[in-house]
Amino acid sequence: MINIVDRMLGFGRTLEGFHLRPKLPTAWKEARYARPFRGATFEIHIRRGSKPGIKVDGKSIAGDLIPVPQGKSGNTIVHVECEL
């Protein structure tokens, strides 16, 4: 089941972190999910909008690679906003 959700919501694991390349159904305006990954929980919000891009903890990033935080506890929460 997790592979189906990961694929639809664009979560692609890599050694450096994960790529976020969502493929939402056209009828969906947004999706939210919490995804545990390598000792952190990523709270991901994907929505349709006019300014495509990704923000991690409020900061815009170039591209779609989201690194896993280094040197933090297993209770780390990372907020990811993705606008399509």
PDB file with one MODEL, atoms N, CA, C and O in Angstrom:
MODEL        1
ATOM      1  N   MET A   1       0.819  -1.193   0.000  1.00  0.00           N
ATOM      2  CA  MET A   1       0.000   0.000   0.000  1.00  0.00           C
ATOM      3  C   MET A   1       0.868   1.265   0.000  1.00  0.00           C
ATOM      4  O   MET A   1       0.577   2.230  -0.706  1.00  0.00           O
ATOM      5  N   ILE A   2       1.936   1.242   0.801  1.00  0.00           N
ATOM      6  CA  ILE A   2       2.772   2.444   0.874  1.00  0.00           C
ATOM      7  C   ILE A   2       3.397   2.763  -0.478  1.00  0.00           C
ATOM      8  O   ILE A   2       3.581   3.936  -0.806  1.00  0.00           O
ATOM      9  N   ASN A   3       3.730   1.738  -1.276  1.00  0.00           N
ATOM     10  CA  ASN A   3       4.298   1.986  -2.600  1.00  0.00           C
ATOM     11  C   ASN A   3       3.301   2.671  -3.523  1.00  0.00           C
ATOM     12  O   ASN A   3       3.686   3.520  -4.327  1.00  0.00           O
ATOM     13  N   ILE A   4       2.039   2.319  -3.418  1.00  0.00           N
ATOM     14  CA  ILE A   4       0.999   2.958  -4.238  1.00  0.00           C
ATOM     15  C   ILE A   4       0.869   4.426  -3.864  1.00  0.00           C
ATOM     16  O   ILE A   4       0.843   5.291  -4.739  1.00  0.00           O
ATOM     17  N   VAL A   5       0.788   4.708  -2.584  1.00  0.00           N
ATOM     18  CA  VAL A   5       0.655   6.095  -2.117  1.00  0.00           C
ATOM     19  C   VAL A   5       1.909   6.884  -2.485  1.00  0.00           C
ATOM     20  O   VAL A   5       1.807   8.007  -2.979  1.00  0.00           O
ATOM     21  N   ASP A   6       3.098   6.306  -2.248  1.00  0.00           N
ATOM     22  CA  ASP A   6       4.342   6.995  -2.601  1.00  0.00           C
ATOM     23  C   ASP A   6       4.384   7.354  -4.075  1.00  0.00           C
ATOM     24  O   ASP A   6       4.767   8.467  -4.435  1.00  0.00           O
ATOM     25  N   ARG A   7       3.995   6.424  -4.922  1.00  0.00           N
ATOM     26  CA  ARG A   7       4.044   6.681  -6.371  1.00  0.00           C
ATOM     27  C   ARG A   7       3.059   7.778  -6.779  1.00  0.00           C
ATOM     28  O   ARG A   7       3.417   8.673  -7.545  1.00  0.00           O
ATOM     29  N   MET A   8       1.837   7.718  -6.282  1.00  0.00           N
ATOM     30  CA  MET A   8       0.830   8.706  -6.651  1.00  0.00           C
ATOM     31  C   MET A   8       1.193  10.102  -6.131  1.00  0.00           C
ATOM     32  O   MET A   8       0.985  11.103  -6.817  1.00  0.00           O
ATOM     33  N   LEU A   9       1.735  10.153  -4.917  1.00  0.00           N
ATOM     34  CA  LEU A   9       2.063  11.448  -4.329  1.00  0.00           C
ATOM     35  C   LEU A   9       3.496  11.866  -4.637  1.00  0.00           C
ATOM     36  O   LEU A   9       3.964  12.891  -4.142  1.00  0.00           O
ATOM     37  N   GLY A  10       4.188  11.084  -5.444  1.00  0.00           N
ATOM     38  CA  GLY A  10       5.474  11.495  -5.984  1.00  0.00           C
ATOM     39  C   GLY A  10       6.662  11.356  -5.066  1.00  0.00           C
ATOM     40  O   GLY A  10       7.652  12.065  -5.245  1.00  0.00           O
ATOM     41  N   PHE A  11       6.606  10.471  -4.089  1.00  0.00           N
ATOM     42  CA  PHE A  11       7.679  10.285  -3.126  1.00  0.00           C
ATOM     43  C   PHE A  11       8.651   9.253  -3.679  1.00  0.00           C
ATOM     44  O   PHE A  11       8.338   8.063  -3.728  1.00  0.00           O
ATOM     45  N   GLY A  12       9.846   9.712  -4.102  1.00  0.00           N
ATOM     46  CA  GLY A  12      10.847   8.812  -4.674  1.00  0.00           C
ATOM     47  C   GLY A  12      12.107   8.779  -3.828  1.00  0.00           C
ATOM     48  O   GLY A  12      12.836   9.769  -3.764  1.00  0.00           O
ATOM     49  N   ARG A  13      12.373   7.656  -3.180  1.00  0.00           N
ATOM     50  CA  ARG A  13      13.529   7.521  -2.285  1.00  0.00           C
ATOM     51  C   ARG A  13      14.842   7.495  -3.057  1.00  0.00           C
ATOM     52  O   ARG A  13      14.929   6.906  -4.134  1.00  0.00           O
ATOM     53  N   THR A  14      15.875   8.148  -2.489  1.00  0.00           N
ATOM     54  CA  THR A  14      17.236   8.093  -3.017  1.00  0.00           C
ATOM     55  C   THR A  14      18.194   8.004  -1.832  1.00  0.00           C
ATOM     56  O   THR A  14      17.769   8.091  -0.680  1.00  0.00           O
ATOM     57  N   LEU A  15      19.466   7.833  -2.110  1.00  0.00           N
ATOM     58  CA  LEU A  15      20.456   7.801  -1.030  1.00  0.00           C
ATOM     59  C   LEU A  15      20.579   9.159  -0.340  1.00  0.00           C
ATOM     60  O   LEU A  15      20.842   9.219   0.862  1.00  0.00           O
ATOM     61  N   GLU A  16      20.393  10.240  -1.082  1.00  0.00           N
ATOM     62  CA  GLU A  16      20.549  11.588  -0.538  1.00  0.00           C
ATOM     63  C   GLU A  16      19.321  12.097   0.216  1.00  0.00           C
ATOM     64  O   GLU A  16      19.430  13.047   0.991  1.00  0.00           O
ATOM     65  N   GLY A  17      18.181  11.498   0.008  1.00  0.00           N
ATOM     66  CA  GLY A  17      16.913  11.954   0.598  1.00  0.00           C
ATOM     67  C   GLY A  17      15.770  11.397  -0.234  1.00  0.00           C
ATOM     68  O   GLY A  17      15.700  10.191  -0.473  1.00  0.00           O
ATOM     69  N   PHE A  18      14.870  12.280  -0.678  1.00  0.00           N
ATOM     70  CA  PHE A  18      13.798  11.832  -1.581  1.00  0.00           C
ATOM     71  C   PHE A  18      13.422  12.949  -2.535  1.00  0.00           C
ATOM     72  O   PHE A  18      13.551  14.134  -2.226  1.00  0.00           O
ATOM     73  N   HIS A  19      12.956  12.540  -3.697  1.00  0.00           N
ATOM     74  CA  HIS A  19      12.427  13.482  -4.679  1.00  0.00           C
ATOM     75  C   HIS A  19      10.925  13.558  -4.477  1.00  0.00           C
ATOM     76  O   HIS A  19      10.282  12.549  -4.191  1.00  0.00           O
ATOM     77  N   LEU A  20      10.366  14.748  -4.625  1.00  0.00           N
ATOM     78  CA  LEU A  20       8.922  14.924  -4.525  1.00  0.00           C
ATOM     79  C   LEU A  20       8.415  15.375  -5.889  1.00  0.00           C
ATOM     80  O   LEU A  20       8.624  16.517  -6.299  1.00  0.00           O
ATOM     81  N   ARG A  21       7.740  14.454  -6.589  1.00  0.00           N
ATOM     82  CA  ARG A  21       7.206  14.706  -7.931  1.00  0.00           C
ATOM     83  C   ARG A  21       5.770  14.195  -7.990  1.00  0.00           C
ATOM     84  O   ARG A  21       5.503  13.154  -8.591  1.00  0.00           O
ATOM     85  N   PRO A  22       4.841  14.931  -7.362  1.00  0.00           N
ATOM     86  CA  PRO A  22       3.461  14.439  -7.264  1.00  0.00           C
ATOM     87  C   PRO A  22       2.750  14.328  -8.602  1.00  0.00           C
ATOM     88  O   PRO A  22       2.997  15.092  -9.535  1.00  0.00           O
ATOM     89  N   LYS A  23       1.860  13.348  -8.660  1.00  0.00           N
ATOM     90  CA  LYS A  23       1.003  13.115  -9.822  1.00  0.00           C
ATOM     91  C   LYS A  23      -0.431  13.003  -9.313  1.00  0.00           C
ATOM     92  O   LYS A  23      -1.045  11.939  -9.394  1.00  0.00           O
ATOM     93  N   LEU A  24      -0.952  14.093  -8.796  1.00  0.00           N
ATOM     94  CA  LEU A  24      -2.310  14.077  -8.238  1.00  0.00           C
ATOM     95  C   LEU A  24      -3.341  13.863  -9.328  1.00  0.00           C
ATOM     96  O   LEU A  24      -3.170  14.356 -10.443  1.00  0.00           O
ATOM     97  N   PRO A  25      -4.403  13.142  -9.031  1.00  0.00           N
ATOM     98  CA  PRO A  25      -5.521  13.067  -9.974  1.00  0.00           C
ATOM     99  C   PRO A  25      -6.043  14.481 -10.247  1.00  0.00           C
ATOM    100  O   PRO A  25      -6.038  15.321  -9.347  1.00  0.00           O
ATOM    101  N   THR A  26      -6.484  14.748 -11.454  1.00  0.00           N
ATOM    102  CA  THR A  26      -6.899  16.097 -11.834  1.00  0.00           C
ATOM    103  C   THR A  26      -8.038  16.642 -10.976  1.00  0.00           C
ATOM    104  O   THR A  26      -8.158  17.856 -10.813  1.00  0.00           O
ATOM    105  N   ALA A  27      -8.868  15.772 -10.432  1.00  0.00           N
ATOM    106  CA  ALA A  27      -9.989  16.227  -9.606  1.00  0.00           C
ATOM    107  C   ALA A  27      -9.549  16.676  -8.208  1.00  0.00           C
ATOM    108  O   ALA A  27     -10.317  17.343  -7.515  1.00  0.00           O
ATOM    109  N   TRP A  28      -8.353  16.330  -7.788  1.00  0.00           N
ATOM    110  CA  TRP A  28      -7.872  16.676  -6.448  1.00  0.00           C
ATOM    111  C   TRP A  28      -7.257  18.069  -6.454  1.00  0.00           C
ATOM    112  O   TRP A  28      -6.421  18.376  -7.304  1.00  0.00           O
ATOM    113  N   LYS A  29      -7.661  18.902  -5.521  1.00  0.00           N
ATOM    114  CA  LYS A  29      -7.078  20.238  -5.375  1.00  0.00           C
ATOM    115  C   LYS A  29      -5.865  20.213  -4.457  1.00  0.00           C
ATOM    116  O   LYS A  29      -4.957  21.035  -4.590  1.00  0.00           O
ATOM    117  N   GLU A  30      -5.854  19.262  -3.520  1.00  0.00           N
ATOM    118  CA  GLU A  30      -4.739  19.164  -2.595  1.00  0.00           C
ATOM    119  C   GLU A  30      -4.702  17.789  -1.953  1.00  0.00           C
ATOM    120  O   GLU A  30      -5.658  17.017  -2.026  1.00  0.00           O
ATOM    121  N   ALA A  31      -3.572  17.509  -1.324  1.00  0.00           N
ATOM    122  CA  ALA A  31      -3.403  16.275  -0.552  1.00  0.00           C
ATOM    123  C   ALA A  31      -2.433  16.578   0.576  1.00  0.00           C
ATOM    124  O   ALA A  31      -1.514  17.383   0.421  1.00  0.00           O
ATOM    125  N   ARG A  32      -2.645  15.928   1.710  1.00  0.00           N
ATOM    126  CA  ARG A  32      -1.762  16.053   2.875  1.00  0.00           C
ATOM    127  C   ARG A  32      -1.460  14.653   3.378  1.00  0.00           C
ATOM    128  O   ARG A  32      -2.323  13.776   3.405  1.00  0.00           O
ATOM    129  N   TYR A  33      -0.211  14.473   3.774  1.00  0.00           N
ATOM    130  CA  TYR A  33       0.127  13.210   4.417  1.00  0.00           C
ATOM    131  C   TYR A  33       1.399  13.360   5.230  1.00  0.00           C
ATOM    132  O   TYR A  33       2.221  14.239   4.973  1.00  0.00           O
ATOM    133  N   ALA A  34       1.543  12.497   6.206  1.00  0.00           N
ATOM    134  CA  ALA A  34       2.753  12.437   7.031  1.00  0.00           C
ATOM    135  C   ALA A  34       3.491  11.175   6.626  1.00  0.00           C
ATOM    136  O   ALA A  34       2.922  10.083   6.617  1.00  0.00           O
ATOM    137  N   ARG A  35       4.768  11.333   6.289  1.00  0.00           N
ATOM    138  CA  ARG A  35       5.551  10.205   5.784  1.00  0.00           C
ATOM    139  C   ARG A  35       6.812  10.032   6.620  1.00  0.00           C
ATOM    140  O   ARG A  35       7.724  10.853   6.526  1.00  0.00           O
ATOM    141  N   PRO A  36       6.887   8.974   7.442  1.00  0.00           N
ATOM    142  CA  PRO A  36       8.126   8.698   8.163  1.00  0.00           C
ATOM    143  C   PRO A  36       9.201   8.255   7.160  1.00  0.00           C
ATOM    144  O   PRO A  36       8.936   7.458   6.260  1.00  0.00           O
ATOM    145  N   PHE A  37      10.405   8.781   7.330  1.00  0.00           N
ATOM    146  CA  PHE A  37      11.489   8.424   6.418  1.00  0.00           C
ATOM    147  C   PHE A  37      12.820   8.693   7.098  1.00  0.00           C
ATOM    148  O   PHE A  37      13.130   9.834   7.438  1.00  0.00           O
ATOM    149  N   ARG A  38      13.599   7.654   7.293  1.00  0.00           N
ATOM    150  CA  ARG A  38      14.950   7.728   7.847  1.00  0.00           C
ATOM    151  C   ARG A  38      15.053   8.551   9.128  1.00  0.00           C
ATOM    152  O   ARG A  38      15.904   9.433   9.241  1.00  0.00           O
ATOM    153  N   GLY A  39      14.189   8.260  10.081  1.00  0.00           N
ATOM    154  CA  GLY A  39      14.286   8.881  11.392  1.00  0.00           C
ATOM    155  C   GLY A  39      13.605  10.226  11.526  1.00  0.00           C
ATOM    156  O   GLY A  39      13.675  10.838  12.592  1.00  0.00           O
ATOM    157  N   ALA A  40      12.952  10.705  10.490  1.00  0.00           N
ATOM    158  CA  ALA A  40      12.218  11.969  10.557  1.00  0.00           C
ATOM    159  C   ALA A  40      10.801  11.726  10.026  1.00  0.00           C
ATOM    160  O   ALA A  40      10.554  10.753   9.314  1.00  0.00           O
ATOM    161  N   THR A  41       9.888  12.612  10.378  1.00  0.00           N
ATOM    162  CA  THR A  41       8.539  12.566   9.819  1.00  0.00           C
ATOM    163  C   THR A  41       8.365  13.794   8.949  1.00  0.00           C
ATOM    164  O   THR A  41       8.532  14.923   9.408  1.00  0.00           O
ATOM    165  N   PHE A  42       8.028  13.566   7.688  1.00  0.00           N
ATOM    166  CA  PHE A  42       7.825  14.650   6.735  1.00  0.00           C
ATOM    167  C   PHE A  42       6.327  14.891   6.612  1.00  0.00           C
ATOM    168  O   PHE A  42       5.592  14.027   6.134  1.00  0.00           O
ATOM    169  N   GLU A  43       5.876  16.058   7.040  1.00  0.00           N
ATOM    170  CA  GLU A  43       4.472  16.450   6.890  1.00  0.00           C
ATOM    171  C   GLU A  43       4.366  17.191   5.570  1.00  0.00           C
ATOM    172  O   GLU A  43       4.818  18.329   5.444  1.00  0.00           O
ATOM    173  N   ILE A  44       3.768  16.541   4.595  1.00  0.00           N
ATOM    174  CA  ILE A  44       3.764  17.027   3.222  1.00  0.00           C
ATOM    175  C   ILE A  44       2.373  17.528   2.847  1.00  0.00           C
ATOM    176  O   ILE A  44       1.368  16.851   3.063  1.00  0.00           O
ATOM    177  N   HIS A  45       2.345  18.731   2.278  1.00  0.00           N
ATOM    178  CA  HIS A  45       1.098  19.334   1.789  1.00  0.00           C
ATOM    179  C   HIS A  45       1.319  19.664   0.313  1.00  0.00           C
ATOM    180  O   HIS A  45       2.185  20.468  -0.031  1.00  0.00           O
ATOM    181  N   ILE A  46       0.532  19.038  -0.542  1.00  0.00           N
ATOM    182  CA  ILE A  46       0.601  19.266  -1.982  1.00  0.00           C
ATOM    183  C   ILE A  46      -0.682  19.971  -2.388  1.00  0.00           C
ATOM    184  O   ILE A  46      -1.773  19.555  -2.000  1.00  0.00           O
ATOM    185  N   ARG A  47      -0.553  21.035  -3.166  1.00  0.00           N
ATOM    186  CA  ARG A  47      -1.765  21.735  -3.619  1.00  0.00           C
ATOM    187  C   ARG A  47      -1.545  22.334  -4.994  1.00  0.00           C
ATOM    188  O   ARG A  47      -0.420  22.610  -5.411  1.00  0.00           O
ATOM    189  N   ARG A  48      -2.629  22.522  -5.666  1.00  0.00           N
ATOM    190  CA  ARG A  48      -2.582  23.185  -6.974  1.00  0.00           C
ATOM    191  C   ARG A  48      -2.568  24.694  -6.733  1.00  0.00           C
ATOM    192  O   ARG A  48      -3.247  25.191  -5.835  1.00  0.00           O
ATOM    193  N   GLY A  49      -1.800  25.408  -7.530  1.00  0.00           N
ATOM    194  CA  GLY A  49      -1.703  26.851  -7.357  1.00  0.00           C
ATOM    195  C   GLY A  49      -1.087  27.500  -8.584  1.00  0.00           C
ATOM    196  O   GLY A  49      -0.966  26.877  -9.639  1.00  0.00           O
ATOM    197  N   SER A  50      -0.701  28.755  -8.432  1.00  0.00           N
ATOM    198  CA  SER A  50      -0.169  29.507  -9.560  1.00  0.00           C
ATOM    199  C   SER A  50       1.352  29.643  -9.542  1.00  0.00           C
ATOM    200  O   SER A  50       1.944  30.084 -10.527  1.00  0.00           O
ATOM    201  N   LYS A  51       1.991  29.269  -8.428  1.00  0.00           N
ATOM    202  CA  LYS A  51       3.449  29.398  -8.314  1.00  0.00           C
ATOM    203  C   LYS A  51       4.069  28.043  -7.979  1.00  0.00           C
ATOM    204  O   LYS A  51       4.290  27.748  -6.804  1.00  0.00           O
ATOM    205  N   PRO A  52       4.355  27.211  -8.989  1.00  0.00           N
ATOM    206  CA  PRO A  52       4.929  25.895  -8.714  1.00  0.00           C
ATOM    207  C   PRO A  52       6.265  25.992  -7.968  1.00  0.00           C
ATOM    208  O   PRO A  52       7.088  26.863  -8.251  1.00  0.00           O
ATOM    209  N   GLY A  53       6.454  25.104  -7.036  1.00  0.00           N
ATOM    210  CA  GLY A  53       7.702  25.055  -6.292  1.00  0.00           C
ATOM    211  C   GLY A  53       7.538  24.287  -4.997  1.00  0.00           C
ATOM    212  O   GLY A  53       6.441  23.863  -4.635  1.00  0.00           O
ATOM    213  N   ILE A  54       8.665  24.116  -4.302  1.00  0.00           N
ATOM    214  CA  ILE A  54       8.678  23.370  -3.048  1.00  0.00           C
ATOM    215  C   ILE A  54       9.343  24.205  -1.967  1.00  0.00           C
ATOM    216  O   ILE A  54      10.371  24.842  -2.197  1.00  0.00           O
ATOM    217  N   LYS A  55       8.738  24.192  -0.783  1.00  0.00           N
ATOM    218  CA  LYS A  55       9.318  24.829   0.395  1.00  0.00           C
ATOM    219  C   LYS A  55       9.513  23.758   1.462  1.00  0.00           C
ATOM    220  O   LYS A  55       8.641  22.919   1.690  1.00  0.00           O
ATOM    221  N   VAL A  56      10.672  23.803   2.109  1.00  0.00           N
ATOM    222  CA  VAL A  56      10.975  22.895   3.211  1.00  0.00           C
ATOM    223  C   VAL A  56      11.176  23.754   4.446  1.00  0.00           C
ATOM    224  O   VAL A  56      12.072  24.597   4.491  1.00  0.00           O
ATOM    225  N   ASP A  57      10.333  23.532   5.449  1.00  0.00           N
ATOM    226  CA  ASP A  57      10.347  24.342   6.672  1.00  0.00           C
ATOM    227  C   ASP A  57      10.320  25.841   6.355  1.00  0.00           C
ATOM    228  O   ASP A  57      11.026  26.639   6.972  1.00  0.00           O
ATOM    229  N   GLY A  58       9.482  26.197   5.374  1.00  0.00           N
ATOM    230  CA  GLY A  58       9.264  27.598   5.026  1.00  0.00           C
ATOM    231  C   GLY A  58      10.266  28.207   4.063  1.00  0.00           C
ATOM    232  O   GLY A  58      10.114  29.367   3.681  1.00  0.00           O
ATOM    233  N   LYS A  59      11.293  27.453   3.654  1.00  0.00           N
ATOM    234  CA  LYS A  59      12.319  27.985   2.746  1.00  0.00           C
ATOM    235  C   LYS A  59      12.207  27.315   1.385  1.00  0.00           C
ATOM    236  O   LYS A  59      12.155  26.089   1.292  1.00  0.00           O
ATOM    237  N   SER A  60      12.169  28.129   0.322  1.00  0.00           N
ATOM    238  CA  SER A  60      12.110  27.590  -1.030  1.00  0.00           C
ATOM    239  C   SER A  60      13.388  26.829  -1.349  1.00  0.00           C
ATOM    240  O   SER A  60      14.478  27.217  -0.929  1.00  0.00           O
ATOM    241  N   ILE A  61      13.239  25.743  -2.094  1.00  0.00           N
ATOM    242  CA  ILE A  61      14.400  24.978  -2.534  1.00  0.00           C
ATOM    243  C   ILE A  61      14.422  24.940  -4.054  1.00  0.00           C
ATOM    244  O   ILE A  61      13.386  25.085  -4.703  1.00  0.00           O
ATOM    245  N   ALA A  62      15.609  24.746  -4.617  1.00  0.00           N
ATOM    246  CA  ALA A  62      15.752  24.561  -6.063  1.00  0.00           C
ATOM    247  C   ALA A  62      15.599  23.078  -6.353  1.00  0.00           C
ATOM    248  O   ALA A  62      16.210  22.249  -5.679  1.00  0.00           O
ATOM    249  N   GLY A  63      14.811  22.744  -7.325  1.00  0.00           N
ATOM    250  CA  GLY A  63      14.618  21.345  -7.683  1.00  0.00           C
ATOM    251  C   GLY A  63      13.614  20.650  -6.780  1.00  0.00           C
ATOM    252  O   GLY A  63      12.793  21.290  -6.122  1.00  0.00           O
ATOM    253  N   ASP A  64      13.697  19.324  -6.761  1.00  0.00           N
ATOM    254  CA  ASP A  64      12.706  18.546  -6.016  1.00  0.00           C
ATOM    255  C   ASP A  64      13.336  17.545  -5.047  1.00  0.00           C
ATOM    256  O   ASP A  64      12.642  16.671  -4.527  1.00  0.00           O
ATOM    257  N   LEU A  65      14.651  17.665  -4.796  1.00  0.00           N
ATOM    258  CA  LEU A  65      15.322  16.764  -3.856  1.00  0.00           C
ATOM    259  C   LEU A  65      15.231  17.332  -2.446  1.00  0.00           C
ATOM    260  O   LEU A  65      15.696  18.440  -2.179  1.00  0.00           O
ATOM    261  N   ILE A  66      14.633  16.564  -1.554  1.00  0.00           N
ATOM    262  CA  ILE A  66      14.488  16.980  -0.159  1.00  0.00           C
ATOM    263  C   ILE A  66      15.408  16.095   0.685  1.00  0.00           C
ATOM    264  O   ILE A  66      15.181  14.891   0.807  1.00  0.00           O
ATOM    265  N   PRO A  67      16.453  16.704   1.269  1.00  0.00           N
ATOM    266  CA  PRO A  67      17.391  15.910   2.060  1.00  0.00           C
ATOM    267  C   PRO A  67      16.813  15.564   3.429  1.00  0.00           C
ATOM    268  O   PRO A  67      15.936  16.255   3.948  1.00  0.00           O
ATOM    269  N   VAL A  68      17.321  14.492   3.989  1.00  0.00           N
ATOM    270  CA  VAL A  68      16.943  14.096   5.343  1.00  0.00           C
ATOM    271  C   VAL A  68      17.791  14.910   6.312  1.00  0.00           C
ATOM    272  O   VAL A  68      19.004  15.000   6.124  1.00  0.00           O
ATOM    273  N   PRO A  69      17.193  15.506   7.344  1.00  0.00           N
ATOM    274  CA  PRO A  69      17.972  16.284   8.305  1.00  0.00           C
ATOM    275  C   PRO A  69      19.043  15.427   8.975  1.00  0.00           C
ATOM    276  O   PRO A  69      18.784  14.289   9.366  1.00  0.00           O
ATOM    277  N   GLN A  70      20.223  15.974   9.100  1.00  0.00           N
ATOM    278  CA  GLN A  70      21.339  15.254   9.712  1.00  0.00           C
ATOM    279  C   GLN A  70      21.511  15.689  11.166  1.00  0.00           C
ATOM    280  O   GLN A  70      21.311  16.856  11.502  1.00  0.00           O
ATOM    281  N   GLY A  71      21.881  14.748  12.015  1.00  0.00           N
ATOM    282  CA  GLY A  71      22.215  15.068  13.399  1.00  0.00           C
ATOM    283  C   GLY A  71      21.047  15.470  14.273  1.00  0.00           C
ATOM    284  O   GLY A  71      21.245  16.138  15.288  1.00  0.00           O
ATOM    285  N   LYS A  72      19.829  15.083  13.907  1.00  0.00           N
ATOM    286  CA  LYS A  72      18.658  15.406  14.722  1.00  0.00           C
ATOM    287  C   LYS A  72      18.075  14.125  15.278  1.00  0.00           C
ATOM    288  O   LYS A  72      18.398  13.030  14.816  1.00  0.00           O
ATOM    289  N   SER A  73      17.219  14.266  16.267  1.00  0.00           N
ATOM    290  CA  SER A  73      16.620  13.094  16.899  1.00  0.00           C
ATOM    291  C   SER A  73      15.582  12.441  15.992  1.00  0.00           C
ATOM    292  O   SER A  73      15.196  13.002  14.967  1.00  0.00           O
ATOM    293  N   GLY A  74      15.141  11.263  16.377  1.00  0.00           N
ATOM    294  CA  GLY A  74      14.142  10.533  15.617  1.00  0.00           C
ATOM    295  C   GLY A  74      12.764  11.166  15.647  1.00  0.00           C
ATOM    296  O   GLY A  74      11.862  10.719  14.939  1.00  0.00           O
ATOM    297  N   ASN A  75      12.590  12.196  16.455  1.00  0.00           N
ATOM    298  CA  ASN A  75      11.294  12.869  16.536  1.00  0.00           C
ATOM    299  C   ASN A  75      11.236  14.124  15.675  1.00  0.00           C
ATOM    300  O   ASN A  75      10.329  14.939  15.845  1.00  0.00           O
ATOM    301  N   THR A  76      12.172  14.299  14.764  1.00  0.00           N
ATOM    302  CA  THR A  76      12.234  15.485  13.918  1.00  0.00           C
ATOM    303  C   THR A  76      11.028  15.523  12.979  1.00  0.00           C
ATOM    304  O   THR A  76      10.701  14.526  12.336  1.00  0.00           O
ATOM    305  N   ILE A  77      10.375  16.676  12.906  1.00  0.00           N
ATOM    306  CA  ILE A  77       9.266  16.879  11.972  1.00  0.00           C
ATOM    307  C   ILE A  77       9.707  17.924  10.957  1.00  0.00           C
ATOM    308  O   ILE A  77      10.169  19.005  11.322  1.00  0.00           O
ATOM    309  N   VAL A  78       9.559  17.593   9.691  1.00  0.00           N
ATOM    310  CA  VAL A  78       9.932  18.483   8.597  1.00  0.00           C
ATOM    311  C   VAL A  78       8.656  18.827   7.840  1.00  0.00           C
ATOM    312  O   VAL A  78       7.918  17.930   7.434  1.00  0.00           O
ATOM    313  N   HIS A  79       8.388  20.112   7.647  1.00  0.00           N
ATOM    314  CA  HIS A  79       7.197  20.572   6.927  1.00  0.00           C
ATOM    315  C   HIS A  79       7.569  20.846   5.472  1.00  0.00           C
ATOM    316  O   HIS A  79       8.487  21.613   5.183  1.00  0.00           O
ATOM    317  N   VAL A  80       6.835  20.203   4.564  1.00  0.00           N
ATOM    318  CA  VAL A  80       7.097  20.351   3.142  1.00  0.00           C
ATOM    319  C   VAL A  80       5.823  20.857   2.473  1.00  0.00           C
ATOM    320  O   VAL A  80       4.756  20.261   2.614  1.00  0.00           O
ATOM    321  N   GLU A  81       5.949  21.967   1.744  1.00  0.00           N
ATOM    322  CA  GLU A  81       4.832  22.529   0.970  1.00  0.00           C
ATOM    323  C   GLU A  81       5.194  22.421  -0.502  1.00  0.00           C
ATOM    324  O   GLU A  81       6.254  22.888  -0.918  1.00  0.00           O
ATOM    325  N   CYS A  82       4.329  21.813  -1.285  1.00  0.00           N
ATOM    326  CA  CYS A  82       4.567  21.645  -2.712  1.00  0.00           C
ATOM    327  C   CYS A  82       3.387  22.226  -3.474  1.00  0.00           C
ATOM    328  O   CYS A  82       2.244  21.813  -3.281  1.00  0.00           O
ATOM    329  N   GLU A  83       3.675  23.188  -4.339  1.00  0.00           N
ATOM    330  CA  GLU A  83       2.617  23.787  -5.142  1.00  0.00           C
ATOM    331  C   GLU A  83       2.812  23.360  -6.602  1.00  0.00           C
ATOM    332  O   GLU A  83       3.904  23.480  -7.157  1.00  0.00           O
ATOM    333  N   LEU A  84       1.738  22.864  -7.203  1.00  0.00           N
ATOM    334  CA  LEU A  84       1.770  22.412  -8.593  1.00  0.00           C
ATOM    335  C   LEU A  84       1.220  23.460  -9.518  1.00  0.00           C
ATOM    336  O   LEU A  84       1.170  23.249 -10.730  1.00  0.00           O
TER     337      LEU A  84
ENDMDL
END
